[in-house]
């Protein structure tokens, strides 16, 4: 399908700006940030709603304090992020104000996605900013984040934000001009509709000297985007007029296209949460979920792994090891070990009480 056809209905776009796209010689480049602001402003004038996810806070802090971030401890890097965040947002504010636009800063951690109320609060803030004509500038809250609440990189964060704000398209601007299946190829792959094991294996590698994200993190972001039924494009940020040309339908970079489906807000929130455990179900249960559009019952469960409690998200797979989906469980792992394979009417006798007939209700389930 021509790119122009894919992009025809796009109204809201998340643009992820990699550190290498706005940095030079270990410091932020005002010229490069100005170029990004130009591209974003031109799209806003054409009627698009834009959210920017920008890396660069740690690099900004390192440049300001003349530190080499590669040699620093985690607390020292967090301190650099604290210094660099204000520098980064001020550079964006100055560039966008020259083009008649205001910016608002949003710093997120994975905890803000896990907690349903904070997720909805963040969602409402984004919508309010866009309604007011303000450009949200998003980054991970690196100054306080720890491993347990860290997205890992801004490629992943940008995929989460795409879902959070109901965007139609994610554009990753980086120092690569797309995904190459083979280093000998003269140009990147034009379109990808499914993330296969071969693509994941090919994507593994390191990022640039400025940032933390390599091609592997971009492909993981694409996997999420495809699952949401949305689109993503990887393109080189230094390409002249890259944003305008992408939206005109030029074949720049690699486009990832998801299935044509729409997930509600609650199911998008579920899709973004990391699973705490793993359920293996029998073939009858697979058919009931996929074809019969039923809830998951204890009778169809073969095994339960991981450490999870009632209300936690778990992945679901077939007996053959194929991932089926993800859902919110109504029972803990210890309880499921006792009731797996049993009929619903037997649960009360086994556990002494019965909370629910379903282990996972259809409303709390997404299928891949």
Buried (B, 14 or more C-beta within 10 A) or exposed (E): EEBEEBBEEBEBBBBBBBBBBBBBEBBBBEEBBBBBBBBBBBBBEEEBBBBBBBBBBBBBBBBBEEBEBEEBEEEBBBBBBBBBBBBBBEBBBBBBEEBEBEBBBBBBBBBBBBBEEBBBEBBEBBBEBBEEEBBBBBBBBBBEBEEEBBBBBBBBBBBBBBBBBBBBBBBBBBBBBBBBBEEEEEEBBEBBEEBEEEBEEBBEEEBBEBBBBBBBBBBBBBBBBBBBEBBBBBBBBBBEBBBBBBBEBBBBBBBBBBEEEEBEBBBBBBBBBEBBBBBBBBEEBBEBBBEEEBBBBBBBBBBBBEEBEBEBBBBBBBEEEEEBBBBBBBBBBEBBEBBBEBEBEBBEEEBEEBEBEBBBBEEBBBBB
